[in-house]
Amino acid sequence: MLVVAEPGMGKSSTTTQVAWNTKERDPRSWVVRINWNDHTRKLQEIHAATFNFDSLVKFLCSTAFPESKYTDINRNLLKQALQNSGNITVLMDGFDEICPTHMHKAAVTVSELMNTKVERVWVTSRPVQKERLENELSVITFSMKKTVKRISNKSTLEYLEK
């Protein structure tokens, strides 16, 4: 799923809430939330031409468990889940904020992820990357829109302007 919205519309907050709700609903599930801006260095290490399933597992583990003393166990469990159970939700936030020199690497990462048994993948972006992501990922896009609440028969915007 691709979620597109202008800055400040709640994309990051929504993915955080989805991560919490997913884990709460099914504690046995894997929930990996990646804020692309936090992993520029890891994108630098990716070689798009040779990126494969093992590279994906390594990338996901390094982003999800950066300081875990159980790295090998986590890697093996995550690998098994990606290959077999699919009880995984991956939320990738801020695709549009990736350094332009690394965008292709991020797209390759998402593409490889889509070839696994992952249950859900969410990618968030500003509208500037919408068409590119729709074409590369062949996904349905949802757009977040501002809503106006009514207060005493006046819209919030009218109320705040006064």
N, C-alpha and C positions, 0 to 999 in steps of 0.2 A: 504494500500500500504506500502510495506517495501522498504526503500531506504538505500542501503548499499554502503559504500565507505571507503577508507582509511582515516586516520586523515588528516585534512587540505584540503580536496577535496571540501568543501563547503556545507556540509549537513546542518549545523546550519544556514548559510546564506540563503540557499534555502528555509528552512522552514519559516524563518522570511519573506522572499519575498512572499512566498505563502500565509502566513497569511495576509499580507498587501493587496495583490492583491484580495484575496477572500473577504475581508471586503469592499474593494473599489468597487468591482463588485456588491456586494449585501449587503448594509449596514444593512439590517434586519437580516442577518445571525449571528450566534454565531461562533466566532473563538476563540478556546482555544489552546494556545501554551504552552507546558510543557517541560521545560528543566529538565530532571530527576535529574541531579546533584544538582539542587536548592531545591529539595524536599525530601531529604534523611530523614529528621525528620518526614515528613508526611508518608513516607513508613514504618517507624518504628512503627507508630500507627496502621497500617493495620493488621488485623487478617485474613489471607488468607482463613481459614476454614469457617469463617462467613461473608466474604465479599459479599455484595449483591448490588442491585440497589441503595438503599438509601446510602450505604457506598460510592458508586461511585459518586453520586451527591455531597455528602459532600466533597469528595476528589477533584473533579473538581472545586467546588466553592472555596475551600481553596487555590488551586493553581492559579485559574484565577482571583479571587477577594480578595486577602489576606488582604487588608486594607479598603475594602468598608464598608460604613455605611449602605448600602442597602443589607446586606447579606441575610436576609430572602426573600426579593423580588427577588433577583438574583437566589437564590436557587429554589424558586418556578417556576420562568420562565424557568430556565435551565431544571428542572425536566419535565415540560410540553413539552419542545422542544424535550428532549430525548425520551419521551413516545409517542409523537404525530407527531410533524411537521418534525423532523429530519433535520431541516435547521442548522446543526452544522458541523463544521470542527474541528477536534482535531488533533493537530500536536505534537507528542511526540518525543523529540529530545534526543539522547544520551543514548539509551537503554543499550549499551555495557558499559557505564560508571557507571552504578548502582552498588553499593556495592553488592558483590556476595550473602551476606546473605539476601538481599532484592529483588533479581531478580525474585524469584517466586511470590512475592507480586505484583511486577510491571506487570508480565505476567497475573496474575489474574485480575488486574485492566483493562488491555487491553482486555482481554477475556470478561469481564462483559460489557465493552463499546461496543464491537462488537454485543452484544445481544440487543442493543437499536436501535432506529431508526436513529442513527447518520448517516449523509450523507457521510462524508469522514473521514478516519483515516489514518494518516501518521505516521510511526514509522521509526526513523533513527537509524542506528547502524553501527559499523565497521564490517567487514566481519567475525570476530570471532564468532558473534552471529547469523549469517545468517541462518544456518541450523536449529538451535533451534527455531528461530522466524518463519521460514517458516512452520515448523512442528506444532507449537503451534497455529499459527494464520491462517494457510491455506490461505496464501496470495500470490500475485504475487510480485516478487522482482525486483527492478530496481537497477542497479549498476551505480554509477557515475564513469566516467573514465576521465583521463586527456586528453585534446586535445592539439595538437600542431598546432599553427597558422603559416602560411607561411609569411615570410617577405623577399621580393626580391628573391624569389625562394630558400630561405634557411629557415629551420625550426627555430622557436624561440629558441629552445635549442641550436642549432648550433650557432646562432647569439650571444646568451648570453655567450657561452663558450669562444668566441674569445675576 
